[in-house]
Amino acid sequence: MLEKYLKISPEVKEALKNNKPVVALESTIISHGMPYPKNAETALKCEEIIRDAGAIPATIAIIKGVLCVGLSREEIEYVAKEGKNVVKVSRRDIPVVVANKLDGATTVAATMYIASLAGVKVFATGGIGGVHRGAEVSMDISADLDELGSTNVAVVCAGAKAILDLEKTLEYLETKGVPVIGYGTSMLPAFYTRTSAYKVNYRMDSPLEIAKTLKVKWDLGLNGGVLITNPIPEEYSLDEDVMNEAIDKAINMMNEAGIKGKDQTPFLLKTIVELTGGNSLESNIKLVFNNCKLAALIAKEYSNL
């Protein structure tokens, strides 16, 4: 039945069959994250970095209602050119987009779910969604967190997006039983910056140590993901005070414009790019590249266990 909806590229299928390392990649960053052709260039560079580190990339999207794991270069170009015409898809949107044979760009939650259907265990992204500021009133909590609580995929990111309430995001992940690991750090990275005021659950200094943890977790039947936070490289880290000021201003602009729901994150990220003169976009791209490399190294170690 699943084959009716799921298309795995021959390269990814062969890698999974032979226990080779595979790294999933999302597609919202292509369609909604940046303009064409920068988005296509970034997506293809992510794949190149994963290959150079010894793993197989599997970019995930929904094309004409088919769940695609491992996009071709032409499919990446297609999603990049279509841009915001492509539906931004979280878990709840998958059945509607598939049933109506639409194109969909997958968020963290949807990418995790589709990766798990294919048997891909490691996923690289920029930052996860989380508990939004003011969620005690709005109840605005990303579906990414529930997905991490239930789906057996490890997510490598640069922390939760800095526009969120990081303290509440960590509390929610604890409730869901999701370990938060810092790669080479005890502090939670805050996306554009290497540190925040909060600590991760565990510091781990090697991809092997992380891979062993993933294996034991899933061997024991402890379902759910693991969040691996990887600080942005120092040379691309932005000034914390400048970023916080830009984020606060963007949130005020969003509230004044009455923007709600899944339109919030794209609006905030776009506005922050404008307020930082493009610096935040460049940092965003560099941290994604950094996460792709780490995810490939973890996937390699995991496939050897």
N, C-alpha and C positions, 0 to 999 in steps of 0.2 A: 504493500500500500504506500509506504514512504517513497518508493522510487518514482511514484507518480508526481510527486511534488519537489523532489530533491535531485539536483544535478551536481555531481562532483566531477571536477575536471580530471582527465586521464592522469595527469601528473600527480595531483593530490591523491587520487584513488590508489595509484601505484605506491606512493609513499606510505600511506596508511596501511596498506596490505602488507608491506615489508617492514613495518615498524621503523620507518625513517622519521626524523623530526619534522613536524609541520607547525606553522604559526598562522593563526587566523588574524585577519585584519578587517576592520569595519569599513563601511562605505559612506556614512554620514559626513565624515571628514572630507570626502571627495565632493559630494553633492552640495552640502550646506556649509562646509568649513571655510572655503576660500573660492575665489573666482577661477574660471578657466583662462589660461592653461595651467596656472600654478597648481591647481588641484590634481590634475592628471600627472604632472611632473612629480609632485610629492608622493602620490600613490605608487608610481612606478619606482621611485627611489626607495620607498619603504620595502618593496619587494626585492630590489637589488641588494639592499643591506642584509636582509634575511638570508638571501642566497649566499652572499659573501661570507656570512657567519656559519654556513653549513646546514641550513634548514630550507624547507620548501614553503614559500608563502601561499596563503589561501585567502585572498580577498573575497569577502562575502557580500552579496547584494541579492535583491529580488529583481529578476528581469522578465517582463511579460508574465508575471505570476509564478515564475519558477524560482525556488530557493537555490541559488548558485553558490557553490563553495569552490573557489579557485577561478577568478575571472580571467579571461584572456585580455591581452593588451587592448583589443578592439572594444571589449565590454567595459573596461576601465575608462577608455576615451568616451564611450557612449554615456556612461553615468556622469562623467565630468562635464560634458557638453550640455546635457539635459539640466544639470544643476538643480535648482529649486523646483523644477517641474517634477522631479522625482519625489515621491512621498517619503517623508521621514518616518521610519518604521520602528516602533518599539514592540515588545511582545504582544500587546493587545491588538496591534494593527495587522499582524501577520495574516490571520485568516481572511480578513477583508481584502487586503492587497492581492493575496494569492487567488481568492475566489473570483476577483474581478480582472485578473490577468494584468495587473498594473506593475509599474516599476517602483521599487522600493529601496531606499538607502537605509541600511541597518544601523541602529544605535548600539551602544554597549550591550543592553539587555537582549535585543534581537540577535545580535552577532553571537553572543554566548549561546543562546538557545540553538541556533542553526549549526554552530560549530559542534555542539554536543550531539546533534543528530548525526553528524558526519563522523564523529569520533575524534575530533581535534581537541586537544587538551590545553593548549597554551594560546593566548590571545594578546596581541599588543595594541595599545591604543594611546591616546594622549592623556586624557583624564576621565575619570568616571563621573556620572551624575551622583547626586546625594540629596541630603536634606537642605532645602533652600532656606535662606535667611527669612525669618518670620513664619516658619512652617507651623509653629504652635498655634497660629491663627489660620493660615491658608491650607495647612495639611499638604503642602506641595513637597512630595518626597519622590525622588526618581525611582522608576521601576528597575534601574540598574542594581539597586541594593537588594531587592527581593530576589532578583535573578542570581546574584552572588550567593544568596542564602540557600539556593536550591539546585543550582546547575554546576556540574563537575567540570568547570573550566577555570584555569588560573589566568588572572588578568594582570598584565604588566602595564603600569601607568606611572605618571609623574605625580600621583596623588589625586584627590578629588579636585574638581575645578575650583579655583580660588574664589569664585563668585558665591560659593556655598557656605553654609554653616558647618565648618569642619568638625567642631566639637560634637554636634548632634549627629553628624554623619558617622563618626567613629562609634558613638553610643549605639546607633542603629545597627551597624555591622556587628557589634558585640552581641546584641540581642539575637541576631540571625546566625551567630556561631561562625562568623567569617574571620579567619586569622588575617591580620594586617602586618605584612612583613616589610621592613625597610631594607633595601639593598645598600649595604655599606653605610647605613645611617640609623640612628635611634629616634630621629625626629621625623614627623610626617612631612614630606615635601608638600608644598602648596602650589603645584603646577608651575607657575612662572618663577617661583622662588624655591630655593633648595630646602628651606626649613619653614616651620610654623611654630606656634606655641604648644603643639601637641606631640605626644610620643606615639610611636607605633607599638604593636604588641611584642614584636621580635625583630632584632637586627640579625641579618644574615649576610655574610661577606663573600659567598661563592654561589654560582649557579647550581653546583652539585648539592649543596646544603638545601637549597630551595627545592630542587627536584626530588630529593629524598623525602622531604616533608609532604610534597604533593602525593607521592606514591603511598606513603603510610596512611595519609588521611583517607584516600579513596579505597585502599586495601581494607581499611577498617570499616568501610561502609558509612563513613562520615560525609554524607552528601553535602554538596555546596562547593562554592569556589574558594579561591584564596586570592587576596589582593596583594600584589607585589608592587611596592612603591619605589620608584627609581628617580632620584633627584635629577633635575635638569642639569646638564653640564655647566660648570661654574662660569665659563666665558659667555654663556647665553642667559644666565640668570638675570632677572630684572630687579631693580631696587624695590624693596618691600614697601616702603612708604609711598613711593610713586604709584605702585600697582594698587595699593589699598585705596589711595585717593581716587584713582581712575575707576576702580570697581564701585566705590561708594557713589560716585557721580553717575555712573552708568545705571546703577540700581534705582537711583532717584528718577532718572530720565525714563526708565522702564515703567515705574509706578505711575508717573505723571501721564504716560501714554496709555496706561491701562492694559499693558500687555500681559497675558496670562498663559499658563500651561506650557505646552512644548515649544511655543514661540519665544519663551523667555531666554533660554540659553543661546540660541543663534543671535538674538538681538543684543544680549549683553556682550558676547564675544566680539561681534562686529563693532559695537560702540567702543569697546575697550581698545580695539585695533586703531580706531580713529583718534581716540583720546591719547594714545601713546605714540602717535605718528608712525604706526606700522610696526613698532618694535615688538609688540606682543605677538603678532602673527609670525614673525621670524623666529621668536623664541618657541612658539607653539610647534613649528615645523621641526626645529632642532631637537626638542624633547621627544617628539614622536620617533624620530630617527634613532635616538638613544635607546628608547624602549624596544624598538624592533630588534636591535642587536642583542639586548639582554634576553628578550623572549626567545630568540633563536638559540642562544647558549643554554638556556634552561630546557628548551625542548630537546636539544641534543642530549643533555645529561639524562633527562627523563626517559628518552627512548633507549638508553643504554642500561637502564636499571632492570 
